[in-house]
Amino acid sequence: MTAPPSATSKISHDPLRIGVIGAGFIAQIAHLHALSRIREARVVAIAEPHDQLRNEVSRRFEIQDAVSDYQDILDRSDIDALVICVPRRAQSNIVREALSSSRAVLSEKPMAMTLEEATNMVSNAERSGATWMVGYMKRYDTGVQHFARQLSDLRASGELGAIIDVTMRDFCGSYGVTPPDHIRRDGPRPVRYPEAPHAPDFVATDLRNDYEYTVNVASHDINLLRLFFGEQISPIAFQVTREGSQRAVFDAGRFAINLTVAPVDIGRWDQRLDVTFARGRISLILPSPLARQESASVRIERPGAMHVITIPASEYVWSFEAQARTFVEAAKLRTETATSGAASLADLAIIDGLWKTVEYL
């Protein structure tokens, strides 16, 4: 494999040259759309084995070089950074190869399907010096960041008293909005990427799809809970029901955190965190990931008063675009991000701990 560009080229004023692997739904509506809005970056190549999808997506986003084999992109020396968006069971194999090239990599969550696999990948990134960002884009939502500051201030001031209860729900059975315009693939994938094991050996075969649901969905919520309450949260109990719901309880020191995830469809995206104090409550209401014009909102309740904080359109950047801008800057400066591979390893460690104590109902 040809060596990547030198570090000095990454801090130049030239646009970051990016190769994208995968041209499916999320690659189009999230990553390619976001990158197309950033002057400091330019997607110069895309790899997609499906001919019709590759050709149409490359035309829409004006990508000069479109190839069927992702190895053609990995072998190029003129590409500074890589965005990888392939089926999640296959992702870790490709990301591991990409990290070995020392280039910056943005990959979708989950970073891997198992803690063991993820740990090995972080070691690969550390050996090569690659900047690796995992796609927990909700961390970059302006409303989420505002909530984190407000919660920290309330805890520090003590004006609402002690935290009594923390409850989060993620009912993600429906996006709740019309998906942005995108190109659909005609027919099946012509290539099935090699897949890594999609669950640890200790997870029973008949529960592995439930485990995959935890990794795919609950990892977002766990990542946010770590942002808000620190790295000290640890699993206490975990239940999975035959109806598809999953309930986790975490120890956060002086209080517990309750998390429920389920593929509930009420016709809208329903993801929310409520932190109840002795004399009030602060809530975070998260938008659908596909709602490009909608930020997370914050609600603060006190006796006799309620204040709703929404982010003005002039201050809001869609979470996927904010994530992409952070990635481009980190790739140019060779710095780490809040959702680096090393930082995101804690999410899979928590999930691993949950599944070692699972109760199936």
N, C-alpha and C positions, 0 to 999 in steps of 0.2 A: 504494500500500500504506500502511495506517495505521501511524503510528509506534509502536514498542514502548513499554512502560512506562519511566518514568525510573529512573535508578540508585538513587535513594533508596527506591523501592518494593521493590527487590530485597534490601535489607538489613533489611526489616521482619521482624516475628515471624510474619507471616501465612504459610501454606503456599505454597510455590512452585507457581504454576499452570502445568501442563505440558500441551502438546499432543503427541500421538503420531501419527506418520504411518506407516501399515502395521500390520496386525493378524495377521500370519502366525505361524509356529511360534516363531521366536526372539523376536519382539515379545511373544508371550504368556508363554512359559515363562521368559524371562529378564527383559526390561525391565518389562513390566506387573506381573509377580509381584514383582519387587524394589521397584518404586515403591510398590506397595500396602502395603509393610511400613515405609514411611518417613513418620512423622507430619509432617515438615517439607515434604512434597510432596503434591500432589494432581493426578491426571490429570483434566483437565476436558473434554478433547475428543480424539476419535480420528478419523482419516481412513482409510477403506478402501473401495475401489471395489466389492468383492464384497458384495452385500446381506446374504446369510445370515451370512457371517463377521463383518461389521461389527456386525450386530444382536446376534448371540450373544456376541461378545467384549465389547461395551459393556455388556450385561446382566451378564455374569459379573463384570466388574471395576467395575461401578456407575459407568460413565462417562456423564455426563449428556448430552453433545452428541456425536453420531456422524454423520459426514458422508461422502459418497462422494468429494468432490474435495478434495485436500490444500490447494488454494489458499484454501479457506474458512478453514482454520486459520491459514495464513500471513497472511491479511488481518485477523485479529483483534488488537485492541490490548490485550486483557485476558489474554493468554497470555505468561508470562514466559520460558518455555524450551521447546525442542522436542527430541523424541527421534525419530530417523528410522531406520526399519528396513524398507527396501524391497529388491527384487532388486539385487545389487551392481552390475550393469552400468548400472542406472538411478540409483543413489544419488547420484552426484556432481552431477547436474543439479539435484536437489531440495535437496541440502545447500547448493549455491552460492546458490540463492534464499533459503534460510533464513538463511544467514550475512549476507546483505545487509540483513536486518532488525535487526541488532545484538543479537538475542537469543542466549542461550546455546543451544548445539546439542550434543547427543550423537548421533553417527552410528556405525553399525557399521563394523568394519574389513572390507575395506581402505578407506582414506579416499578413494581413487579408483583407477581401473584403470591409470593411467599417471602417471609422474613429472611430466610437463608439466601434466596436468590438476590434480594435487595442488598443484603450485607456484602455479598461478593461484588455486586455492581458498584457500590460505593468505594470499595477497595480499588477497583479498576480505575475509577475516576481520580482517586487520590494518587495512584501511581502515575497516571498520565498527565495530571495537572489540568484535566478538563473541567470547565465550568458546566455544571449540570443543574438544570432547573426542572422541577416537577410541576405539572400543570394544575396546581391548586389555585385557580384564578380568583376564587372568591376572596382570598386574602388581599387582593389588590383592588377590591371594590371600595370606592370612596366612603360609602355608608358603613361598611364593615370597619374600616379604619377609624371612622368617627365614633362608632359604638365602642371600640376598644379603648379609646381615650376617655370617653364619658364613663365607662365602667371603672376604669382605673382611678379616675378622679373621685367617683362616688365612694369607692372602697377606701381611698386614702383619707378623705374628709370625714367619713363616718356619719355624714348628715342623715342618711337613711337607716342607720343602725347596721346590725350584722346581717350577713346573707343567711336566709332561712332555707331557700329552695332554689335549685337551678334545674330547669326542664327544657329540653330541646327536642323538637320533632322534625322529621324529614319525610314528608309524604309525597313521593316523587313519581306517582303513577301517570302524571300528565304534565307536559311542559306548560300547558295553559295558554300558550300564544301560538300564532301561526308561525311555523318555521320560516326564517329568511329564505329568499330565493336561492336555490342550489341545483346542481346537476345530479340527476339520479343515474345510477348504474343500470344499464340494460343487461339482464341476465346475471348468472352467478359469477363469482370471482374465478378467473382462469388459473390463479395460483393460490394455494393455501400455504401461508408461511409456516415454517416449523414452530410448534408451540412448546412452551415450557410447562411443567406441571402447574395446574391451576389451583392446587391446594396442598398444604403440608401432608406428610404421610399420616400424621396423627388424626386427621379429620376423616371420619367415616365416609365411605364412597357415596352413600345416599344423602349425605349432607354437604357435598362439595359445591353444589350450585348455590346453596345458602351461604356458604363461606365466600364464594365469589361475589355474591350480592353485598356482603359486608365490606369486602375490599373495594368494590366499585362505588358504592353509595356512602356507607358510613365513614369511609376514610375522609371524605370532605368535611363531615361534621366533627370528627375527632381532630382533624387539623385545625379547625377553627377553635375548638374548645381548648387546645393547647395554646393558641394565640391569646385567648382571653384569660386563662387560669394558670398558665405556666406549665412547665414540664413535670410537675409533681403529681399530676392526676394519674391514678392507677385503677385497674379494673377491680370491682368487688363481685359483681354478678352479671350473668349474661344468659338470656333466654331467647330461643328461637321457636316460633310456633308453626304448626302445619299450614296456617293461613298465610304465612309469608312475612309476618311482622318480626322484628328483632328489638329486644329491649336490653339496654346495658345500663349498669350503675357503676359510677366511678367515685373513688375517694379523692376529695380535693382538700383534705386537711380538716377544717372546721365545718365542712358541709359536704353533701353528696351531690353528684350531677346525674340526672336521669336523661337518657337518650333513647328515643324510639324512632326506628326507620321502618318504612313499609311502602309497598307499591300501591298506595291508596290513590284513587282518581276521583277528585271532587270537581274536576273541570278547570282547576287552576293549580299552579305550583304552590305548595304549602310547606315552607321551611321556616322555622321560627325558633328563637331562643328567648326564654323568659328568666330573668334573674330577680327573685323576690327577696327584698330586704324586710326588716322588721317594720319599716315605715314607708315602704314604697316599692316600686318595681321599675326595672329598665328592660325593654324588649327590643330585639333585633328581628326585623321582618325582611327576609331575603327574597329577591325577585327571581323569576325564571331565568335560567342561564341564557335563554334565547332572547330575552327582552333587552335589546341593545340600548334602549333609551331610558331604562329604569335602574336606578340605584337601590341598594338596600336602604331601608328607613329605620329610624330609631324612635321609640316611644318611651317617655319617662312619666311615671305616675307617682304622685304624692297625694296625701290626704287633701281632697278638695280641688285638685288640679291635675291636668294631664297636658303634656307638651309633646307634640309630634314633630320630629326633625326630618325633613326631606332635603336631599342634596339638590341645589339648583342646577338646572341644565347647563349653565355656564361653567360649573365646577365639576361636572360629571364626565368621566371617561369610562366607557364600557369595560367591565372587568377583564375580558379577554384582550382588549386593546391595551389596557394598563399593564397587564401581564407581559404582553409582547414588547412594550416599550422598556419595561424593566429588564427583560431578557436581552434586548439589543444593547442596552447600556452595559450590562454585566459582561456580555460577550466582547464588547469593544475594550473594556477596562480589565478583563480577566478577574472579575470579582465574583463573590458568591451572593446569592439572593436568599430571602427569608424562606423560600421553598426549595432550597437546594436538595440534592439527593441525600446528603448527610443529615440535614435537618429533618427531612421527610421520613427518614428511617424510623423515627419514633412512632409514627402513625401505624406502620406495620407491626412494630413491636407490641403496641397496645392491642391490635387486632389478634395477634398471635396469642397474647395472654388471655383475651376474651374467649377464644375458641378452645383453649386448654381447660376452661371451666364451664363450657356450654351446657345448658339444660334444655333439652328438646321437649316441647310440650305439644 
